[in-house]
Amino acid sequence: QVQLVESGGDLVQPGGSLRLSCSASGFTFLRASMSWYRQAPGKERELVAGISPGGISTDYADSVKDRFTISRDNANNTLYLQMYSLKPDDTAVYYCYVPIWQSWGQGTQVTVSS
């Protein structure tokens, strides 16, 4: 079955960087568009970034443009989210999502605080 496992979340100071990973299995990864979402306490889950199957096309929420980069390694079935210049407002649980299968990972916690 479809399985998505996120990792890389941590406590980081404002202005810091993190790279999240999502290991995928159970489907043909290289043919699937992929997304990162996040959910902050008391807020709805929101789309952060998306990437096409080949990795050529990407899309970002306005709040993370120019700070976050989504990428993928199709040879290793892994999705990434590189985050720079982190702000306290980026604090959330970050989820990997595969739209075609409507499947979510378990999430990884990112906390930005001094």
C-alpha positions as CSV (number, residue, x, y, z in Angstrom):
1,Q,0.0,0.0,0.0
2,V,1.0,3.6,-0.3
3,Q,3.4,4.7,2.4
4,L,4.9,8.1,3.0
5,V,7.4,8.7,5.8
6,E,8.6,12.2,6.7
7,S,11.7,13.0,8.6
8,G,14.0,16.0,9.3
9,G,11.8,18.1,11.6
10,D,13.5,19.8,14.5
11,L,13.7,22.8,16.7
12,V,15.5,25.6,15.0
13,Q,16.2,29.3,15.7
14,P,14.6,32.0,13.6
15,G,16.7,32.5,10.5
16,G,17.9,28.9,10.5
17,S,17.5,26.2,7.9
18,L,16.1,22.7,7.7
19,R,15.7,20.0,5.1
20,L,12.7,17.7,5.3
21,S,12.6,14.3,3.6
22,C,9.7,12.1,2.6
23,S,10.4,8.5,1.7
24,A,7.7,7.0,-0.6
25,S,6.7,3.5,-1.4
26,G,3.8,1.4,-2.7
27,F,3.3,3.4,-5.9
28,T,5.2,4.5,-9.0
29,F,6.8,7.6,-7.5
30,L,8.3,8.9,-10.7
31,R,4.9,9.2,-12.2
32,A,3.2,11.1,-9.4
33,S,3.0,14.8,-8.6
34,M,3.9,15.3,-4.9
35,S,3.2,18.0,-2.4
36,W,4.1,19.3,1.0
37,Y,1.5,20.7,3.4
38,R,1.7,22.0,6.9
39,Q,-0.6,22.5,9.8
40,A,0.0,24.9,12.6
41,P,-1.8,24.6,16.0
42,G,-5.4,25.8,15.7
43,K,-5.1,26.4,11.9
44,E,-6.2,24.5,8.9
45,R,-3.8,22.4,6.9
46,E,-2.3,24.4,4.0
47,L,-0.4,23.7,0.9
48,V,3.2,24.7,1.0
49,A,4.7,23.5,-2.2
50,G,4.1,21.1,-5.1
51,I,6.2,19.4,-7.7
52,S,5.5,17.7,-11.0
53,P,6.5,14.0,-11.6
54,G,9.7,14.9,-13.5
55,G,10.5,17.7,-11.1
56,I,10.4,20.4,-13.8
57,S,7.4,22.3,-12.5
58,T,7.1,23.6,-9.0
59,D,4.6,25.8,-7.1
60,Y,4.8,27.5,-3.8
61,A,2.6,29.3,-1.3
62,D,3.2,33.0,-1.3
63,S,4.3,32.8,2.3
64,V,7.3,30.5,1.5
65,K,8.3,31.7,-2.0
66,D,12.0,32.5,-2.2
67,R,12.7,30.7,1.1
68,F,11.6,27.1,0.5
69,T,12.6,24.7,-2.3
70,I,10.8,21.5,-3.2
71,S,12.7,18.8,-5.0
72,R,12.7,15.1,-5.6
73,D,15.0,12.2,-6.2
74,N,13.1,9.8,-8.4
75,A,15.8,7.2,-8.4
76,N,15.4,6.9,-4.6
77,N,11.7,7.6,-4.3
78,T,12.3,10.6,-2.0
79,L,10.8,14.1,-1.8
80,Y,12.5,17.0,-0.2
81,L,11.7,20.4,1.2
82,Q,14.7,22.7,1.8
83,M,13.7,25.5,4.1
84,Y,15.8,28.7,4.6
85,S,15.3,31.9,6.6
86,L,12.8,30.1,8.9
87,K,10.4,32.2,10.9
88,P,8.3,31.5,14.0
89,D,5.2,31.5,11.7
90,D,6.7,28.4,9.9
91,T,6.2,26.4,13.1
92,A,3.9,23.5,12.1
93,V,3.6,19.8,11.4
94,Y,4.8,19.2,7.9
95,Y,3.1,16.5,5.8
96,C,4.0,14.8,2.6
97,Y,1.1,14.2,0.2
98,V,0.5,12.3,-3.0
99,P,-2.6,13.7,-4.7
100,I,-3.3,10.8,-7.1
101,W,-3.6,8.4,-4.1
102,Q,-4.9,11.0,-1.6
103,S,-2.4,9.7,0.9
104,W,-0.6,11.4,3.7
105,G,2.4,10.8,5.8
106,Q,2.4,10.9,9.5
107,G,4.0,14.4,9.6
108,T,7.2,15.8,11.1
109,Q,7.3,18.7,13.6
110,V,9.1,21.9,12.7
111,T,9.4,24.4,15.5
112,V,11.0,27.8,14.9
113,S,11.8,29.5,18.2
114,S,14.6,31.2,20.0
